[in-house]
Amino acid sequence: MAETDGAKRVGLVAHDRCKAEMVDWVRTHRAALARHRLVGTGTTGGAIREATGLEVERLLSGPQGGDAQLGARIAEGRLDVLIFFIDPLSAMPHDVDVKALLRLAILHDVAFACNRATADAFLQGPLLSARD
Ligand SMILES: O=C(CO)COP(=O)(O)O
């Protein structure tokens, strides 16, 4: 656990076709997520902040380096959990950045959820639970 208050540093990222689902997921779990420190890629973070009023640190947009910034945080031990709703049906110009982010999460043993079912499971257990 990274923070003494139990808060985790949570990265939030969604590809364009998954952004509505990400916003809905955050809205659904707003109370639990409000206990953590949220950081998102530019557009995702802005959409979440706008829709929920939650404080979200915004990095660059993914294709402009936001995925790489999250990867750097993982490499530096500054991110605890990654929620990344990946579009499995679209080619991405920054696919190498997406792969690098996931590779770094695996390498540094950072828990990551790439779909809603897994993200929901994170809310049930010690990673992001609303319970203490
Ligand atoms: O492209 C992304 C992840 O690969 C997400 O970036 P945005 O949140 O800026 O759209």
The ligand as a Gaussian input file, in Angstrom:
#p B3LYP/6-31G(d) Opt

LIG

0 1
 O       -5.125000       6.851000     -26.178000
 C       -5.336000       6.569000     -25.025000
 C       -4.774000       5.357000     -24.449000
 O       -3.956000       4.629000     -25.332000
 C       -6.158000       7.426000     -24.168000
 O       -5.785000       8.768000     -24.297000
 P       -6.863000       9.905000     -24.032000
 O       -7.444000       9.676000     -22.679000
 O       -6.129000      11.205000     -24.099000
 O       -7.890000       9.770000     -25.129000

